[in-house]
Amino acid sequence: MANSWPHTPILPKDCMPKGAIWGVTPTFKPPTPGPPGTGPFKLVSFQQKAEAVLEAHREYRIPGLPYLDRVILKVISEPGPQTMAVRAGDIDYASIIDDQWLTQVMAGKDFFKVQNLEKEGLGILTTGGLPFTIYLNCHPEKGKSPFKDERVRQAMDHCLDRAKIASTLWGRLGIPIGQGFDPKDSPWGFEDIGYREYNITKAKQLLKEAGYPNGVDINFSIDPAWGKQDLMAQVVQQMARPAGFRISIKPELGVQYWNRLRTMDYHMLHYTAGGEDPMGFYYGYLHTDPAEPYNGRSPALGVKDPELDKLLDEVAGENVFAKRKQLFKKVVLRAQEKAYWLPYVSVVGAKVWTRKLKNFKPLDYFTPEAALVEAWLDQ
């Protein structure tokens, strides 16, 4: 079996206790430094907040690969220092790139193509990110969310001026979007699917019809550590206020923040959508789960939509890409109509590498990092 994406969490049966998290659960003592897998490299050492060392897996399914003997992953968590490091030649590959530098070097250049930065001596591939998405708690009980009413969800959607959010926060790198896949960067995106118009009058009317003629109080949980969420939340707060939404922003970090997603203890929450395939976010968060703790509603969003379940099951059962994509289009349109979640912007990022990295063909793989299997370094 070969995984199409290097991050796909497929593990051998019984390799770890049910419910345990590798490297997190204190009572679980793993037999190896990292989870087993099928990839071309294996983890041999790890220093938290410093580096991880990977060595070639010589029993990889393709004989002769990888060419590299070792990959050292340096922890440089901020885009500015990581960009400076690859420009200086201190590292050979960078995946978190500073927005301002990226905007500057991509001036006049097309996105989503491999480009040579002659003056810098670097290669670059701009990529679409997982669309930033506002999750709306649709559960009728958990979280006491007003968004259990479809009209309130649609009203909030009408309050989002996506083009303004994208340009204000990310400039040319921000692409307004109303679906989980950017059609310029993913085969699962649709050029003919847009998003709800920005219309405060319509939003007010929908809130009135839903029983909120004097407006409604909403809490908005964000993680300010990524995605410019603090600025985004303030912009959304101002945009939605004229319609009657009184949004209280709740900045949270780590376990506290993600626990709200798991328990549906929120009204609005910021996350992403998309992934590598419709079976990721779309199936995982919109299809109902009959077992506890969801009991017939979808995880995180609390959706119960038999028509959407049927469509998602049809997508899951179809293996011809063209037919599967047409079925998935119905899923995207249904989710958009009901406003279960609100994808609003896809932010262009980039992968950058030095000229020492040879035979690096990022467009041949689903993720550019996977192309390291055929690359080598010219010292």
Secondary structure, DSSP 8 states (H G I E B T S, - for coil): ---SSTT-----TTSS-TT--TTT-TT---SSSS---SSSEEEEEEETTTEEEEEE-TT-SSTT----SEEEEE---SHHHHHHHHHHTSSSEESS--HHHHHHHTTT--SSSEEEETTTTEEEEEEE---EEEEE---SSGGG-GGGSHHHHHHHHHT--HHHHHHHHHGGGEEE-SSSS-TTT-TT--TT-------HHHHHHHHHHTT-TT-EEEEEEE-TTSTTHHHHHHHHHHHHGGGTEEEEEEE--HHHHHHHHHHT--SEEEEE---SSTTTHHHHHHS-B-STTTSSB-TTT----HHHHHHHHHHHH--SHHHHHHHHHHHHHHHHHHTSEEEEEEEEEEEEEETTEES--GGGSSSGGGGGGG-EE--
